[in-house]
Amino acid sequence: MTSVTSYDFRRNETLDRHQRRALNAAVDSFTRHGSVSISSSLRKACQMSMVNVTEMTWKDITTKLGEKPYMATFSVEPFQGRLFVAMPLAEAIRIIDYRLGGGSLPSFERHSDPTDTDLAILGGVVETLIAELGGALSRQGLVKIFLLSQEASRQYLQIAGQLELFLSIEIEINILEETTIPLYLIFPIVLIRSIIRDLQLGVEDKEDTLKLLDRDVILKTPIDVCLEIPPVPITPEEIAKLSAGDIIPFFYPVSEALDIRAEGVLVGKGKQYAIGSKVVCSVSEEVRDNDD
């Protein structure tokens, strides 16, 4: 069943689906590498994921951030324009707590206005994280992102017209599966267009999404491929009772082809054989994504 959503006709969609596809690929790369970066900075297991990509006016953005936001401004060389990284101030202070070895409990109630020392600690974490974004936004590694300023007061956020349009990318940072912190990457439309144009440089056929990435790098990068039997449910009690010689029934016909997965993605079906002392797989079916 198709869901009905509201649409604001006063806004113009400025990015087509090809541009969004290129941007999504870059953001996906950023969240994967950024998860490692922020885990190292906070010394906690962190997982980043993209929530949505939305075109918003500056008025809507400041309203969403609330009365007490944190915002860092970055230059994006060699492009003209500024990238803004924002989150609620309370969550920014929580990151400082984690960085200093705490964070498992809510922040001290009176610790609501960050000091210069707080901003220095927070700036180091955010700058290291956003440096990963620079690598994701350029195939040639030419995009460099540098921290320019940090603000923790809404009165200093009037840096654009209320109706000026921006692209907001909402990221979730899950820390130790106990805290979820929203992070917003806010790009002026002119800037994000320039970045996407650079990502698509040399693409002649927009329908061929493989050309949005560096094909040579893709083809030469080793990936893990495995044959996978569909899983069966089993309780922890049953697992605890297992010992050498026990048999786990998978209820999967021997004649059926197994899933072939590359880095966890289903790419085909195949059957297992033995050639001499080696186990091999004969591909019997290719699986393709209809959108690719």
N, C-alpha and C positions, 0 to 999 in steps of 0.2 A: 504494500500500500504506500502510495506516495504521500509524504508529509507536506503540509502547507506552511510556508514561512513568509514573513513580511519582507517587503523590499522597499528601500528608500529610493524613489525615483529622482531625488535631488542630487544623488551621487552618481558619478560616472565610473564604470569599471575601467580602470586604466591598464590592467595587465591581462593579456589574452592567455588561453590555456597553455600555449607553448612556453610562454614566459614563466607562468606559475610552475610548470613542470620543471623547468631549469632551476627555479628558485627553491622548490621543494627538495630537489636533489642536493643542493648546496646546504640547506638547513639540516637535512638528514645527516650529512657528513659532519656538520658542526656539532650536532647533539651527541654523536658517537664519540668524537674526539674530545668534546667538551666534558663529557661524563668522566673521562679519565683525568682531565685537567683539574676539575673542581674536586674530585675525590682526593687527589694528591694535595691540593691546597688546604682542604678542610680536615684531612686525615680521617675521613669517613667515607663509607661506600655511598656513592651518589649515582643517580640515573636521571639523565635529561631526556625529555621527549617534547615534540612539538604538539601544541594543542590546536592552534588555528592560525590562519593568516587572514588579516582583515584590513580593508582600507577604511581609515577613520579620520575625522577632522581633529584638529588639535584640541578643540573644546571637548570632544568626546574622550580623547586620551587623558587629559588632565582630570576630567570627572571620574574616569575609571580608576585612576591612581589614588583618588581620595585626597583628604586634607593634608596628610603627611606622607608625601612620596620621597623616594630617593631616586635621583637621576644623575647619570654620568654622561658626559659628552665626549665623543671620540671623533678624531679626524680619520678619514678613509682615503689614504693616498693610493694612487695618483688622482682620485676623483675629487670633484668639487662638491662640498656639502658636508654635513655632520650627521653622525649616527648617534642616536640617544638610546641608552640602556637604562631601564627603569624597573622599580619594584616598590611595593609598600615599604615605608621606612621601618616598620616593626620587623619585617622579614629581613631587611638589610642588617639590622642590629642582631638578629638571630644568626646570620652568617658570621658576624664578628665573634659572637659567642662560640660558635663551632670552631672558628679559626684559632681561638685562644684555648681550646681544649674543653669547653663546656658545651652548652646547647641542648643537652638532654632534657633540661627543665626550661620553662618559659623565662624570657629575659627579665631582669630586674625592672620592676614597674617604673621606677624613676629614671631609668636609662632610656629616655625617649628622644633626647637631643644629642646627636653624635658630636664628639669632640674632634679636634684636628687629628689626634692620634687614632681615633676610631676610623675616620675617613682615610687615613693613610693605610690602615690595615685592610679596610674594605676595598680601597682602590687597587691594592696589590692583587687581591683575589679576582676582582672583576676584570682588571687589565689582562691578567694571565689567561682568564677564560675567553675573553673576547679576541685575544690574539689567535685563537683557534678558528674564529670566524673568518679572519683574513685569509687563512689557508683554504677554507672551504669556498670562498667567493672568487677564487682565481685559479685556473688550471695551471698557470705559469708561476704561481706564487708571488705575483707582483703586488697584490693588495696588502698594504701595511696599515694597521689600525693602532692609533696612539691616543691615550687618555689625555684630555684637555682640562676638564674640570668636573667637580662633583657638587651637587646641590642637595640640600635636605629640607627645603622649604618651598611651598607651592608658589609663593610670591615671586620666586626667581625663575619660574617655569614659563613665563610669558615671553617666549622667544620666537613665537610664530603667530600669525593671524588665527583667530578663532575658527575660521572656516577653511584654513589651509589643509590640504589633504596629505596624509601620511600612510605608509604601509606599516601596520603593527603585526609583529610575529610574536605570539605568546608561547613561551617555553615553560614547562614545569620541571623543577629540580626536586627530585625525591631523595631525601637524605635518610639513610638507614631505615627506610620504609616506615618512618614515624613522623616525618615533617615534609610537607610539600610547599615549596616556595615558587610563586609565579615570577617569571622574568620576562620583560617585554623588550624586544628589539624594535626600535622605531626609526624608520627610514623616510626621509622626504621622497616623494614620488620621483622627482627628477634624478635623485641619486640612485634609487633602486633600478630605475630604467637603464642608467648608464652601466651599472654593475651587471645586470642581466644581459645587456648587449655585449659586454665583454665575455660573459660566459658562453654566449651563442656565436662568438666571433668565428667566422669560417663555416658556419652551418648554412648549407644551400637548401637542403631538404628538411623543412621543419617537422615533417612527419617522422623522420628518423631520429628518435631520441638518443640513440647511441652516440650520435655526432655531437650532442651537447656536452659530452665528456671527452677526455683525451683517450681516443681509441687505442693508441699504442700502449698507454699505461694499463688500460683495462686488459688487453690481450696478453700482456706479459706478467700480470700479477697472479701469483699462485693462490688458489682457493681450495678449500676442503670440500671434497665430494664424497658422499656416503650412500649406501643402500640402507633403507629404513623399513623395518617391519612396523605396521600400525600398532600403537601401544595398547596394552590391556590394563584395566584397573586392578590394583592389588593393595591391600591394606598394610599399614605399618606393622601390624601384628603378624601377618603372613610373612612379611620380609624378615622380621626378627627371627622367625622359626626356620628360615632357609639354612641349609647346610650343603656341603659338597655331595653331589650325586642327586640332589633333588631336581625335579623337572617342573618348569614353568610353562603351562600351555598357553600359546598365543592364539589358538583357534583361527589360524590363517592358512588357507589352502596352499599346499606346496606348489601347485601348478600356477598360482596367481603371481603376476609380476610384482616386484617390490618398488617402492618409491625411490627415485634417484633425486637426491637433494644436494644443491651446491650452496654452501654457506647458509643452510637452513631453508632455502627456497626450492620448491618443487619444480624440477626442470624436465622430468621424464619418468618413464617406467622401464624396468629392466629385470632380467632373470639372472640368477647367480649360477655360474658354472665353474668347473675346475679344469685348468690346462696344466697337466703335470702336477707340480706341487703348488701352483699359483691359483688363487681365486680371482675370477674375472667376472665381468658383468656384460651381458648382451643387451643393448638398448632396444626395446621393443616398441616404445611409444614416446613421442616428444610432446611436452606440455609447454604451451606458450600463453602469455598473458594477452588477452584480447586488446588491451589498451596500448600495448608496446609495439 
